[in-house]
Amino acid sequence: MSPEFPPCPYLPTPRAGLDWRSLHAYRDQERGADFYFGCLEYGHALWQRGLAARALLCLDRAFGAELSGEEPILRSWEMPYAATAWMIARTPSGVFIGNPRVHFQHYADRMNEPRREQRRWRAWACWALTRAVAPGLPGDPRHVVTQPSAMQIESALEANGLPGEVAVWRAALDLAAKMKA
């Protein structure tokens, strides 16, 4: 049995009893604002159950939701950059989280449609957060890919992200630098 983790201040409080069915319900539906909130909520539930790696994967899914930036949910729960950094920084040693740096590097380099460029640059943004919060995590030396600079990530998020997304990412990057694992 996994340990229970403290609530993440950057995610909504999950309803009791959430399980895989909470997201499975969206398999044949639009993956918009409701899906986004569902990913945040279920990711938080997984986190609180001590399932750090699965919680991060759930946040990956939230980043892939089809949003315009006008959805009311984004006023309450902005893109989960801060939650991603917070979880990486707060995962206790001995709890499986994998290597988020390698995960985001591979994810960014192998992204497919829909909204490939938007999702790709969000993965690179999470890679940069991981490097800031957990600088000791190694990259994958066998995965040869040009790693973008913070300025390249910022420019690409500005071009492909939601209105204001760069500011949300920059704030999370500042937070990550203060939370080094």
C-alpha positions in Angstrom: 0.0 0.0 0.0 1.4 3.4 -1.0 1.7 6.2 1.6 -0.7 9.1 1.6 0.8 12.4 0.5 -0.3 15.9 1.5 -2.6 17.8 -0.7 -1.1 19.8 -3.6 -2.0 23.5 -3.3 -2.0 23.9 -7.1 -4.8 21.3 -7.8 -8.5 21.0 -6.9 -9.5 18.9 -4.0 -10.5 15.6 -5.4 -13.9 14.0 -4.8 -13.9 10.8 -2.8 -13.8 7.5 -4.7 -12.2 8.7 -8.0 -10.7 5.9 -10.0 -9.7 5.2 -13.6 -13.4 5.4 -14.8 -13.4 9.2 -14.1 -11.2 9.7 -17.2 -12.2 6.7 -19.1 -15.6 8.3 -19.5 -14.0 10.8 -21.9 -12.7 8.2 -24.4 -15.4 9.0 -26.9 -16.1 12.6 -25.9 -14.6 16.0 -26.5 -11.5 16.5 -24.3 -12.2 20.1 -23.3 -12.7 21.9 -20.0 -14.5 19.0 -18.2 -11.7 16.6 -19.3 -9.1 19.1 -18.1 -10.7 19.5 -14.7 -11.1 15.7 -14.5 -7.4 15.2 -15.2 -6.4 17.7 -12.5 -8.8 16.2 -10.0 -7.9 12.6 -10.7 -4.2 13.5 -10.8 -4.6 15.0 -7.3 -6.4 11.9 -6.1 -3.6 9.7 -7.4 -1.0 11.9 -5.8 -2.7 11.8 -2.4 -2.7 8.0 -2.7 1.0 8.1 -3.0 1.1 7.3 -6.7 3.5 10.0 -7.9 4.3 8.7 -11.3 0.7 8.1 -12.2 -0.3 11.5 -10.9 2.3 13.2 -13.2 1.0 11.2 -16.2 -2.5 12.5 -15.4 -1.2 16.1 -15.5 0.3 15.2 -18.9 -3.2 14.4 -20.0 -4.5 17.8 -18.6 -1.8 19.6 -20.7 -3.3 17.8 -23.8 -6.9 19.0 -23.2 -8.4 21.0 -26.0 -8.7 24.5 -24.5 -9.0 28.0 -26.1 -8.0 29.9 -23.0 -11.5 31.3 -22.5 -12.7 28.5 -20.3 -13.8 29.6 -16.8 -12.0 26.6 -15.3 -8.7 28.2 -16.2 -9.4 31.2 -13.9 -9.5 28.8 -11.0 -7.0 26.2 -12.1 -4.4 27.4 -14.5 -2.2 25.1 -16.6 -0.6 22.7 -14.1 3.0 23.8 -14.4 3.3 24.7 -10.7 1.6 21.4 -9.7 4.0 19.5 -11.9 7.1 21.1 -10.2 5.5 20.8 -6.8 4.9 17.0 -7.2 8.4 16.4 -8.5 9.9 18.3 -5.6 7.8 16.7 -3.0 7.9 13.0 -4.0 9.6 11.2 -1.1 12.7 9.2 -1.9 11.8 5.6 -2.4 8.5 6.4 -4.0 8.4 5.6 -7.7 8.2 8.6 -10.0 10.6 7.4 -12.7 12.8 10.1 -14.2 10.6 13.0 -15.1 13.4 14.7 -17.0 13.8 11.7 -19.3 10.0 11.3 -19.6 9.4 14.9 -20.7 12.4 14.8 -23.1 11.1 11.7 -24.8 7.5 12.9 -24.7 8.4 16.2 -26.4 10.5 14.5 -29.1 7.8 11.9 -29.9 4.7 14.0 -29.8 2.0 13.5 -32.3 -1.3 15.2 -33.3 -3.7 16.7 -32.2 -2.1 20.1 -31.5 1.4 18.6 -31.8 3.4 21.8 -31.5 1.4 23.1 -28.5 1.7 19.8 -26.6 5.3 19.4 -27.6 6.3 22.7 -26.2 4.4 22.1 -23.0 6.4 18.9 -22.6 9.6 20.9 -23.1 8.3 23.4 -20.5 7.8 20.6 -18.0 11.3 19.3 -18.9 12.7 22.7 -18.0 10.7 22.7 -14.7 12.1 19.3 -13.9 15.6 20.5 -14.5 15.0 23.5 -12.2 13.5 21.5 -9.4 15.6 18.3 -9.6 18.9 19.3 -11.3 20.4 16.0 -10.2 18.2 13.9 -12.5 20.2 12.8 -15.5 18.9 13.2 -19.1 19.0 10.2 -21.4 22.4 10.2 -23.1 21.2 7.7 -25.8 18.4 10.0 -26.8 20.1 12.5 -29.0 17.9 15.6 -29.3 18.6 19.3 -29.3 17.4 20.5 -25.9 15.8 23.9 -26.1 16.7 26.9 -24.1 14.3 28.7 -21.8 13.9 31.5 -24.4 13.1 28.9 -27.2 10.5 27.3 -24.9 9.0 30.7 -24.1 8.8 31.7 -27.7 7.2 28.5 -28.7 4.7 28.7 -25.9 3.9 32.2 -26.9 3.2 31.1 -30.4 1.4 27.8 -29.6 0.0 28.1 -26.1 -2.9 29.8 -24.5 -3.1 33.5 -23.8 -1.0 34.1 -20.6 0.5 30.6 -20.6 4.0 31.9 -20.7 3.5 33.9 -17.5 2.0 30.8 -15.8 5.1 28.8 -16.9 7.5 31.5 -15.9 5.9 31.7 -12.4 6.2 28.0 -12.0 9.8 28.1 -13.1 10.6 30.7 -10.5 8.8 28.5 -7.9 10.7 25.4 -9.1 14.0 27.2 -8.5 13.0 27.8 -4.9 11.9 24.2 -4.3 14.9 22.2 -5.5 14.5 18.6 -4.5 
